[in-house]
Amino acid sequence: MRSLLLLLPLLLLLVSCETKPTPEPINYGKDACAFCRMIIADAGFAGELKTKKGKVYKFDSIECLAGFILSGGVGKEDILAMWVSDFAHKGKFIRVEDAKFLVSDRIRSPMGLNISAYSSEEDLKEAFRNFGGRIMSWKEVLNYVNEKWKDRLSSRH
Protein backbone atom coordinates (compact mmCIF):
# COMPACT_ATOMS: atom_id res chain seq x y z
CA MET A 1 0.00 0.00 0.00
CA ARG A 2 2.82 2.38 0.87
CA SER A 3 4.52 1.87 -2.53
CA LEU A 4 1.21 2.57 -4.24
CA LEU A 5 1.00 5.90 -2.43
CA LEU A 6 4.51 6.73 -3.61
CA LEU A 7 3.62 5.93 -7.23
CA LEU A 8 0.39 7.93 -7.25
CA PRO A 9 2.05 11.40 -7.52
CA LEU A 10 4.27 10.12 -10.33
CA LEU A 11 1.27 8.78 -12.26
CA LEU A 12 -0.61 12.05 -11.78
CA LEU A 13 2.41 13.98 -13.04
CA LEU A 14 2.63 11.83 -16.17
CA VAL A 15 -1.08 12.22 -16.92
CA SER A 16 -0.99 15.99 -16.40
CA CYS A 17 2.02 16.45 -18.71
CA GLU A 18 0.05 15.88 -21.90
CA THR A 19 1.25 18.58 -24.27
CA LYS A 20 -0.44 20.24 -27.21
CA PRO A 21 1.05 19.16 -30.53
CA THR A 22 3.34 21.70 -32.13
CA PRO A 23 4.54 22.04 -35.73
CA GLU A 24 8.08 21.14 -36.73
CA PRO A 25 10.18 23.95 -38.15
CA ILE A 26 10.20 24.16 -41.95
CA ASN A 27 13.58 24.46 -43.61
CA TYR A 28 12.63 27.06 -46.24
CA GLY A 29 14.48 26.64 -49.50
CA LYS A 30 15.21 22.97 -48.73
CA ASP A 31 12.06 21.09 -47.60
CA ALA A 32 9.74 19.86 -50.37
CA CYS A 33 5.95 20.03 -50.39
CA ALA A 34 4.29 16.65 -49.68
CA PHE A 35 1.60 17.39 -52.28
CA CYS A 36 3.19 19.14 -55.28
CA ARG A 37 6.88 18.36 -54.54
CA MET A 38 7.94 22.01 -55.01
CA ILE A 39 10.54 23.40 -52.62
CA ILE A 40 8.89 25.35 -49.80
CA ALA A 41 10.14 28.91 -50.21
CA ASP A 42 7.58 31.40 -48.86
CA ALA A 43 6.91 31.50 -45.10
CA GLY A 44 3.67 33.37 -45.72
CA PHE A 45 1.83 30.39 -47.21
CA ALA A 46 3.32 27.20 -45.72
CA GLY A 47 1.34 24.48 -43.99
CA GLU A 48 1.97 21.35 -41.98
CA LEU A 49 0.11 18.22 -40.94
CA LYS A 50 1.08 15.83 -38.15
CA THR A 51 -0.47 12.37 -37.85
CA LYS A 52 -1.32 10.61 -34.59
CA LYS A 53 1.68 8.34 -35.24
CA GLY A 54 3.98 11.38 -35.46
CA LYS A 55 4.53 11.53 -39.24
CA VAL A 56 4.92 15.12 -40.44
CA TYR A 57 3.91 16.41 -43.88
CA LYS A 58 4.98 19.89 -44.96
CA PHE A 59 3.35 22.03 -47.67
CA ASP A 60 4.32 25.08 -49.71
CA SER A 61 0.78 26.47 -49.73
CA ILE A 62 -2.55 26.25 -47.96
CA GLU A 63 -4.11 24.84 -51.12
CA CYS A 64 -1.54 22.00 -51.17
CA LEU A 65 -2.44 21.10 -47.57
CA ALA A 66 -6.13 21.13 -48.52
CA GLY A 67 -5.45 19.15 -51.71
CA PHE A 68 -3.51 16.54 -49.74
CA ILE A 69 -6.46 16.09 -47.37
CA LEU A 70 -9.02 16.01 -50.19
CA SER A 71 -7.05 13.47 -52.22
CA GLY A 72 -6.83 11.10 -49.27
CA GLY A 73 -3.12 11.63 -48.56
CA VAL A 74 -3.93 10.68 -44.98
CA GLY A 75 -7.22 9.61 -43.39
CA LYS A 76 -9.08 12.22 -41.34
CA GLU A 77 -9.08 9.82 -38.39
CA ASP A 78 -5.25 9.71 -38.51
CA ILE A 79 -4.72 13.49 -38.28
CA LEU A 80 -3.43 14.82 -34.98
CA ALA A 81 -3.14 18.49 -36.03
CA MET A 82 -2.82 20.83 -39.02
CA TRP A 83 -1.25 24.27 -39.14
CA VAL A 84 -0.94 27.10 -41.64
CA SER A 85 1.38 30.07 -41.71
CA ASP A 86 0.00 33.39 -40.50
CA PHE A 87 0.38 35.66 -43.54
CA ALA A 88 0.55 38.77 -41.34
CA HIS A 89 3.28 37.23 -39.16
CA LYS A 90 5.31 35.07 -41.53
CA GLY A 91 6.81 32.02 -39.89
CA LYS A 92 4.18 31.88 -37.14
CA PHE A 93 1.93 28.82 -37.38
CA ILE A 94 -1.71 28.63 -36.36
CA ARG A 95 -4.05 25.65 -36.13
CA VAL A 96 -6.37 25.49 -39.16
CA GLU A 97 -9.42 25.46 -36.90
CA ASP A 98 -8.29 28.79 -35.39
CA ALA A 99 -7.28 30.45 -38.68
CA LYS A 100 -9.26 32.94 -40.72
CA PHE A 101 -8.71 32.67 -44.49
CA LEU A 102 -8.73 35.14 -47.35
CA VAL A 103 -8.77 34.35 -51.07
CA SER A 104 -7.57 37.32 -53.10
CA ASP A 105 -6.07 37.57 -56.58
CA ARG A 106 -3.93 40.39 -55.19
CA ILE A 107 -2.08 37.99 -52.84
CA ARG A 108 -0.19 35.51 -55.03
CA SER A 109 0.32 32.12 -53.38
CA PRO A 110 2.83 29.55 -54.74
CA MET A 111 0.17 27.29 -56.30
CA GLY A 112 -2.08 30.04 -57.66
CA LEU A 113 -5.29 29.71 -55.65
CA ASN A 114 -4.16 32.75 -53.62
CA ILE A 115 -5.25 31.63 -50.16
CA SER A 116 -3.75 33.33 -47.12
CA ALA A 117 -4.41 32.71 -43.41
CA TYR A 118 -4.57 35.00 -40.37
CA SER A 119 -4.56 34.39 -36.63
CA SER A 120 -6.51 37.50 -35.70
CA GLU A 121 -9.70 39.13 -36.89
CA GLU A 122 -7.89 42.49 -37.01
CA ASP A 123 -5.18 41.17 -39.37
CA LEU A 124 -7.83 39.55 -41.57
CA LYS A 125 -9.83 42.79 -41.78
CA GLU A 126 -6.71 44.79 -42.64
CA ALA A 127 -5.76 42.32 -45.39
CA PHE A 128 -9.31 42.44 -46.73
CA ARG A 129 -9.21 46.26 -46.79
CA ASN A 130 -5.85 46.19 -48.61
CA PHE A 131 -6.42 43.31 -51.02
CA GLY A 132 -10.16 42.63 -51.23
CA GLY A 133 -11.27 39.10 -51.95
CA ARG A 134 -13.39 36.56 -50.13
CA ILE A 135 -13.18 35.58 -46.44
CA MET A 136 -13.51 31.85 -45.74
CA SER A 137 -13.51 29.23 -43.01
CA TRP A 138 -11.35 26.08 -43.25
CA LYS A 139 -14.37 24.10 -44.45
CA GLU A 140 -14.97 26.70 -47.19
CA VAL A 141 -11.28 26.51 -48.15
CA LEU A 142 -11.62 22.74 -48.58
CA ASN A 143 -14.71 23.22 -50.76
CA TYR A 144 -12.98 25.96 -52.78
CA VAL A 145 -9.87 23.84 -53.44
CA ASN A 146 -12.05 20.84 -54.28
CA GLU A 147 -13.96 22.92 -56.85
CA LYS A 148 -10.88 24.59 -58.39
CA TRP A 149 -8.73 21.43 -58.49
CA LYS A 150 -11.36 18.76 -59.35
CA ASP A 151 -9.27 17.30 -62.18
CA ARG A 152 -5.99 17.47 -60.27
CA LEU A 153 -7.49 15.79 -57.20
CA SER A 154 -9.33 13.06 -59.09
CA SER A 155 -6.13 12.07 -60.95
CA ARG A 156 -4.36 11.47 -57.61
CA HIS A 157 -6.74 8.71 -56.45
Secondary structure, DSSP 8 states (H G I E B T S, - for coil): -HHHHHHHHHHHHHHHT----------TTT-B-TTT--B---TTT-EEEEETT--EEEESSHHHHHHHHHTTSS-GGGEEEEEEEBGGGTT-EEEGGG-EEEE-TTS--TTSS-EEEESSHHHHHHHHHHH--EEE-HHHHHHHHHHHTHHHHHTT-
